[in-house]
């Protein structure tokens, strides 16, 4: 059986402002209704992922992936258009532990009692390159400054007990490689600083016996192959890494693994795929775009069930089998959705996607 994981984000249903306020005061104002609301939603979301069959669930990520980390750093100020450094960057006092992770750790025994076994959790950390992309002005040292703080945060969030433990750490760098960035041209000091920052962060996890993963949306810049402390590469389904003949050789020579992305998570694309497959005769691109807009309206008005647009368990199983055949079972770490599920129209729809991912991975023997 191939083991499953997910990448974190889910749609939020409820009072989001109260949730955000709860995240800010969690751990300080324990009796505050906002903190309790935050905890309830995180505990519920994590349990739902495990009940869906995901073996290595990420903490439920409802907050913005950059803001939640930048809010933990002193010397940063949000301004119109982005962020600016206003002083020496440092970890804000008392802000080292992610409240999402603390809520899960606090309820470890509850999860253990419900599951009848110890659980494994994946934690994602937004990477220095993606955080730096939020800054209006950047210099060659920004990756080093952010990397040191992120390494501290990571170290503060790894836990292990007989009830459950952090077993996988993912460094999220979705912005890396999407555009040409002169700051990290080959041979530049900033590029070397970025590589060192990645190594520093992931070495913290490796030193604790935790698997490491890098999540990226584009592999055209191959700097990631140079990270010795990186175990797993994680990319979208349509990335060229899945088709390049040299990928298998690079995985073996660098002793790295792939997470097999087995379903699309861009819901617009899922709707598009459904429309293309079900339309006879073939409709134009303009008509498809119009239908996508109409479909979203119908979903919001509950005229259309969004589950019809999800890829089937069988389709996911075939995709996983294909990846295994191309690279060998010994080079595949986990089966998963290609990205987070925040774009999904409903919380229930996202959980159904996770159920299908879990079922697909369980059905493939290696």
C-alpha positions in Angstrom: 0.0 0.0 0.0 1.2 3.5 -0.8 0.8 5.9 2.1 -1.1 9.1 1.7 -0.6 12.7 2.8 -2.2 16.1 2.1 -0.8 19.6 1.7 -2.8 21.5 4.3 -5.3 24.0 3.2 -9.1 23.6 3.3 -12.0 25.9 2.6 -13.2 27.6 5.8 -16.9 27.5 6.8 -17.9 29.6 9.8 -16.8 32.9 11.4 -13.4 33.5 9.8 -12.7 36.7 11.7 -13.4 35.0 15.0 -11.0 32.2 13.9 -8.2 34.7 13.1 -8.7 36.5 16.4 -8.6 33.1 18.1 -5.3 32.2 16.4 -3.8 35.5 17.6 -4.7 34.9 21.3 -4.4 31.1 21.4 -2.1 30.0 24.1 -2.5 33.3 26.0 -6.2 33.7 26.6 -7.2 30.0 27.1 -10.7 30.8 28.4 -11.4 33.3 25.6 -14.2 32.1 23.3 -12.2 33.1 20.2 -9.3 30.9 21.3 -11.6 28.0 22.0 -13.3 28.5 18.6 -9.9 28.4 16.9 -8.9 25.2 18.7 -12.2 23.5 18.0 -11.9 24.2 14.2 -8.3 22.9 14.0 -9.0 19.8 16.1 -12.1 19.1 14.0 -10.3 19.6 10.7 -7.4 17.4 11.6 -9.7 14.6 12.8 -11.7 14.9 9.7 -8.6 14.4 7.6 -7.6 11.3 9.5 -11.2 9.9 9.3 -11.0 10.5 5.5 -8.1 8.0 5.5 -5.2 10.4 5.1 -2.3 8.7 7.0 0.0 11.7 7.2 -2.3 14.7 7.4 -1.0 18.3 7.4 -2.4 20.6 10.1 -5.5 22.3 8.7 -4.3 25.5 7.1 -7.1 28.0 6.9 -4.9 31.1 7.3 -2.8 32.9 4.6 0.4 30.9 4.2 2.6 34.0 4.1 0.8 36.3 6.6 0.8 33.6 9.3 4.6 33.4 9.3 5.3 37.0 8.8 3.1 37.9 11.8 5.6 35.9 13.9 8.5 38.1 13.0 9.6 41.4 14.5 11.1 44.1 12.3 8.4 43.6 9.6 5.7 46.0 8.8 2.7 45.6 6.4 2.4 48.5 4.0 0.4 49.2 0.9 1.5 46.7 -1.7 3.4 44.3 0.6 5.8 44.3 3.5 8.9 46.2 4.5 11.8 45.6 6.8 11.7 48.3 9.5 14.4 46.9 11.8 16.4 43.8 12.6 14.4 40.7 11.8 13.8 38.5 14.8 11.4 35.9 16.1 8.7 37.7 18.0 8.7 36.9 21.7 6.4 34.0 22.5 5.5 33.4 18.9 7.7 30.4 18.0 4.9 27.8 18.0 2.2 27.7 15.4 -1.1 27.7 17.2 -2.4 25.1 14.7 0.4 22.7 15.7 0.0 23.5 19.4 -3.8 22.7 19.2 -3.0 19.3 17.7 -0.2 18.6 20.2 -2.5 19.5 23.1 -5.2 17.1 21.9 -2.8 14.2 21.0 -4.3 11.8 23.5 -7.8 12.6 22.2 -6.7 11.7 18.7 -5.0 8.6 19.9 -8.1 7.4 21.8 -10.4 8.0 18.8 -8.0 6.3 16.3 -6.7 3.6 18.5 -3.2 4.3 17.3 -0.5 7.0 17.4 -0.9 9.6 14.6 1.6 11.2 12.3 1.4 14.8 11.3 2.9 16.8 8.5 3.7 20.5 9.2 4.3 23.0 6.4 6.6 26.0 6.7 6.4 28.8 4.2 9.8 29.1 2.7 12.2 32.1 2.7 11.9 32.7 -1.1 8.1 32.9 -1.0 8.1 35.1 2.1 10.7 37.4 0.5 8.4 37.8 -2.5 6.0 39.7 -0.3 8.6 42.4 0.4 8.7 45.6 -1.6 12.5 45.8 -1.4 14.8 42.8 -1.3 18.6 42.5 -1.1 21.0 39.5 -1.3 20.8 38.9 2.5 17.0 38.6 2.9 16.9 34.8 2.4 19.5 34.3 5.1 17.7 36.6 7.5 14.4 34.9 7.0 15.9 31.4 6.9 17.4 31.7 10.3 14.0 32.7 11.8 12.2 29.9 10.0 14.7 27.4 11.2 13.9 28.6 14.8 10.1 28.2 14.1 10.5 24.8 12.7 12.6 23.6 15.7 9.8 24.9 18.0 7.1 23.0 16.2 8.5 19.4 16.1 7.0 17.2 18.8 6.9 13.5 19.6 5.0 11.4 22.1 3.5 8.0 22.4 0.2 9.5 21.2 1.5 11.2 18.0 4.4 13.0 16.4 5.6 15.2 13.6 7.0 12.9 11.0 7.1 15.1 7.8 8.1 18.7 7.4 7.3 20.5 4.1 9.0 23.7 3.1 6.5 25.5 0.9 8.0 27.5 -2.0 5.2 27.9 -4.6 6.6 31.1 -6.0 10.1 29.7 -6.7 10.8 29.1 -10.4 7.6 30.8 -11.7 9.3 33.9 -13.0 12.9 34.8 -13.9 14.4 36.5 -10.9 17.7 38.3 -11.5 18.3 38.3 -7.7 19.0 34.6 -7.8 20.8 34.3 -11.2 23.3 31.5 -11.3 26.5 32.4 -9.5 24.9 35.2 -7.5 25.4 35.6 -3.7 21.7 35.7 -3.1 21.2 32.3 -4.9 23.9 30.8 -2.6 22.2 32.4 0.4 18.8 30.9 -0.6 20.4 27.4 -0.9 22.0 27.8 2.5 18.7 28.9 4.0 16.9 25.9 2.7 19.6 23.6 4.0 19.6 25.2 7.4 15.8 24.9 7.8 15.6 21.3 6.5 18.7 20.2 8.5 16.8 21.1 11.7 14.1 18.6 10.7 16.6 15.9 9.6 18.5 16.2 12.9 15.2 15.3 14.7 14.7 12.2 12.5 11.9 13.9 10.5 11.4 13.5 6.8 11.8 16.6 4.7 9.9 17.8 1.7 10.1 20.8 -0.7 6.8 21.9 -2.3 7.2 23.9 -5.5 5.0 24.7 -8.5 7.7 24.7 -11.2 10.9 22.8 -11.5 12.6 24.7 -14.3 15.2 26.1 -11.8 16.9 23.0 -10.5 18.6 24.5 -7.4 16.6 22.1 -5.2 18.6 19.1 -6.4 21.5 20.5 -4.4 19.8 20.4 -1.0 21.4 17.4 0.7 19.0 17.5 3.6 16.0 17.3 1.3 14.3 13.9 1.1 11.2 14.5 -1.0 10.3 16.7 -4.0 6.7 17.7 -4.4 5.3 19.3 -7.6 2.0 19.6 -9.6 0.8 16.8 -11.8 1.6 18.5 -15.1 5.2 19.4 -14.2 7.9 18.3 -16.7 9.7 16.5 -13.9 7.2 13.6 -14.3 8.2 13.2 -18.0 11.9 14.0 -18.1 14.0 10.9 -18.7 16.7 12.2 -16.4 14.4 12.5 -13.4 14.8 8.8 -12.3 18.6 9.1 -12.6 18.6 12.3 -10.5 16.4 10.8 -7.9 18.7 7.8 -7.5 22.0 9.8 -7.7 20.8 12.3 -5.1 18.9 9.7 -3.0 15.7 11.7 -3.2 12.0 10.7 -3.6 8.9 12.0 -5.3 5.5 12.6 -3.8 3.1 11.4 -6.5 0.5 14.1 -7.2 -2.6 12.1 -8.3 -5.4 14.7 -8.7 -5.8 18.3 -9.9 -6.8 20.7 -7.1 -7.4 23.9 -9.1 -11.2 23.7 -9.1 -11.6 25.9 -12.2 -9.5 23.3 -14.0 -11.6 20.4 -12.6 -14.7 22.2 -14.0 -13.0 22.7 -17.3 -12.0 19.1 -17.5 -15.6 18.0 -16.8 -17.0 20.4 -19.4 -14.5 19.3 -22.1 -15.2 15.6 -21.4 -19.0 15.9 -21.4 -19.5 18.4 -24.2 -20.5 17.1 -27.7 -19.7 18.6 -30.1 -16.6 20.3 -28.8 -17.2 23.8 -27.5 -14.9 26.8 -27.9 -12.5 28.2 -25.3 -14.7 31.3 -24.9 -17.8 29.1 -24.3 -15.9 27.0 -21.7 -14.8 30.1 -19.8 -18.4 31.4 -19.7 -19.6 28.0 -18.6 -17.1 27.9 -15.7 -18.5 31.2 -14.4 -22.0 30.0 -14.7 -21.1 26.7 -13.0 -19.7 28.6 -10.0 -22.9 30.5 -9.7 -24.9 27.3 -9.8 -22.7 25.8 -7.1 -23.1 28.8 -4.8 -26.9 28.6 -5.4 -26.8 24.9 -4.7 -28.2 24.0 -8.1 -25.2 21.9 -8.9 -23.4 19.4 -6.6 -19.6 20.2 -6.8 -18.8 16.5 -6.2 -19.5 15.8 -9.9 -16.4 17.7 -10.9 -14.0 15.7 -8.7 -11.7 13.2 -10.3 -12.7 9.6 -9.6 -10.9 7.2 -7.3 -10.1 5.1 -10.3 -8.6 8.0 -12.2 -6.4 8.8 -9.1 -5.4 5.2 -8.9 -4.3 5.1 -12.5 -2.3 8.3 -12.1 -0.5 6.8 -9.1 0.2 3.6 -10.9 1.7 5.5 -13.8 4.1 7.4 -11.6 5.2 4.2 -9.9 5.8 2.5 -13.2 7.9 5.5 -14.4 10.1 5.9 -11.4 9.8 2.7 -9.3 8.0 2.2 -6.1 11.2 2.7 -4.1 11.4 6.3 -5.3 7.8 7.3 -4.4 7.2 8.6 -0.9 3.5 9.4 -0.7 0.4 9.8 -2.9 -1.5 13.1 -2.5 -3.5 15.9 -4.1 -1.2 18.2 -6.1 -1.8 21.2 -3.8 -4.0 22.5 -1.0 -7.8 22.5 -1.4 -8.6 26.1 -0.4 -10.1 26.8 -3.9 -12.7 24.1 -3.4 -16.3 25.4 -3.1 -17.1 23.6 0.1 -15.5 22.0 3.1 -17.4 18.8 2.4 -16.2 18.7 -1.2 -12.6 19.0 -0.1 -13.0 16.1 2.4 -14.5 13.9 -0.3 -11.4 14.6 -2.5 -9.2 13.5 0.4 -11.3 10.3 0.9 -10.7 9.5 -2.8 -7.0 10.2 -2.5 -6.8 7.9 0.5 -8.8 5.1 -1.1 -6.7 5.3 -4.3 -3.4 5.0 -2.5 -4.7 2.2 -0.3 -5.7 0.2 -3.4 -2.2 0.3 -5.0 0.1 -2.3 -3.7 3.9 -2.0 -4.2 
